[in-house]
Amino acid sequence: FKPPVEIYRNGVLRWRGRALPESRDFYCRGKIICEGELCFLQDSTLRPGTYSGEPAAVFSHFVSTHNERVEEWKRFAVGNITVTADENVEVKLRAGQKTYAAVQDLVATYGGIILFDSAPDGTRRINWYREMPYSCNQRIALGVNLADYSSSVDATGFATRIVPYGAED
């Protein structure tokens, strides 16, 4: 999972993540899939307990705890938080819960979206927005700006056993 994969546009870091192990098909063609920065939150755990306060305070606590437990290149500064709640947030964590799961629970409960960007000094920031701060009117078209699409099927839902051709039972 090292080193990070970084994509730049016009000298500005636009995306960062890490490569998963390579897979090869029958013709020995390799395929590497990358997961984004949000996956870095899978690399730290939070202490069990109850955390309460404003959504921004709880989210910031989760990120700062994550930063204490991971390598430098997996750390984030807390950026913009526009999600609010009418009352204090209360999150109960079980032993060994990943930071990723705690953040996903916050987003599922209080809404919003997690986005990453770079501060002017180059520091990567994690932001929690109530709504997307921008939109894109570009039409997605397979073969034009969508280069690849694949899907996987798990056969365990379709077959309970394999019977050789010609078997009587």
WOWOTA-V780752 format. One record per run of one state. SS is the DSSP state (alpha for helix, beta for strand, coil for the rest). FROM is the first residue (numbers start at 1). TO is the last residue. If there is no record, write none. Layout:
BEGIN
SS FROM TO
SS FROM TO
END
This chain:
BEGIN
coil 1 4
beta 5 9
coil 10 11
beta 12 19
coil 20 22
beta 23 24
coil 25 29
beta 30 31
coil 32 33
beta 34 36
alpha 37 43
coil 44 44
beta 45 45
coil 46 48
beta 49 53
coil 54 54
alpha 55 69
coil 70 71
alpha 72 74
coil 75 76
beta 77 81
coil 82 88
beta 89 93
coil 94 97
beta 98 98
alpha 99 110
coil 111 112
beta 113 118
coil 119 123
beta 124 129
coil 130 141
beta 142 142
coil 143 145
beta 146 146
coil 147 154
alpha 155 157
coil 158 169
END
